């Protein structure tokens, strides 16, 4: 099941309430609502507007994703 996820890169546009972020994808420019993965919460990694992130999206629901990595730069 974990191998079925699609991975994309994008930029955080807006930090909404309750740990939800709006991410604009580099490929296609779609905007996806994402929440943080457990590793990011556990290590207290801060995600701010303008950060580049990697997200994983289920092929069954392409409107929601999980932020799995914050890239440098």
C-alpha positions as CSV (number, residue, x, y, z in Angstrom):
1,X,0.0,0.0,0.0
2,X,2.8,2.4,0.8
3,X,4.3,1.9,-2.6
4,X,1.2,3.1,-4.3
5,X,1.7,6.7,-3.3
6,X,2.5,9.4,-5.9
7,X,5.3,11.8,-5.0
8,X,5.3,15.5,-6.0
9,X,7.2,18.7,-5.1
10,X,5.7,22.0,-4.5
11,X,5.7,25.3,-2.5
12,X,3.6,26.0,0.6
13,X,1.2,28.8,-0.2
14,X,-0.8,29.1,3.0
15,X,-0.8,27.6,6.5
16,X,-4.4,27.0,7.4
17,X,-5.6,26.0,10.9
18,X,-5.2,22.7,12.6
19,X,-1.9,21.7,10.8
20,X,-3.3,21.8,7.3
21,X,-1.3,23.4,4.5
22,X,-2.2,24.5,0.9
23,X,0.6,23.4,-1.4
24,X,1.0,24.4,-5.1
25,X,2.6,21.7,-7.2
26,X,5.5,22.3,-9.5
27,X,4.0,20.0,-12.1
28,X,0.7,21.3,-13.4
29,X,0.3,24.0,-10.8
30,X,-2.6,22.3,-9.0
31,X,-3.3,23.2,-5.3
32,X,-3.5,20.4,-2.8
33,X,-4.5,20.4,0.8
34,X,-1.9,18.6,2.9
35,X,-1.2,17.6,6.5
36,X,2.1,16.8,8.2
37,X,3.6,13.3,8.4
38,X,4.4,11.7,11.7
39,X,8.2,12.1,11.3
40,X,7.9,15.8,10.8
41,X,5.7,16.2,13.8
42,X,7.9,14.0,16.0
43,X,11.1,16.0,15.1
44,X,9.3,19.3,15.5
45,X,10.2,20.5,12.0
46,X,8.6,23.9,11.2
47,X,6.8,24.4,7.9
48,X,6.3,28.0,6.8
49,X,4.8,29.7,3.8
50,X,7.2,29.7,0.9
51,X,9.0,26.5,1.9
52,X,9.7,23.8,-0.8
53,X,8.2,20.4,0.3
54,X,7.8,16.9,-1.0
55,X,4.4,15.5,-0.7
56,X,2.8,12.0,-1.1
57,X,-0.6,11.7,-2.6
58,X,-2.9,8.6,-2.8
59,X,-4.0,7.7,-6.4
60,X,-7.5,7.3,-5.0
61,X,-7.9,10.9,-3.8
62,X,-5.7,13.5,-5.6
63,X,-7.0,16.4,-3.6
64,X,-5.3,15.5,-0.3
65,X,-1.7,14.8,0.5
66,X,0.9,14.3,3.2
67,X,4.0,16.5,3.6
68,X,6.9,14.1,4.0
69,X,10.0,16.3,3.6
70,X,11.0,19.9,3.7
71,X,13.8,20.7,1.2
72,X,16.6,23.1,1.9
73,X,16.7,26.4,0.0
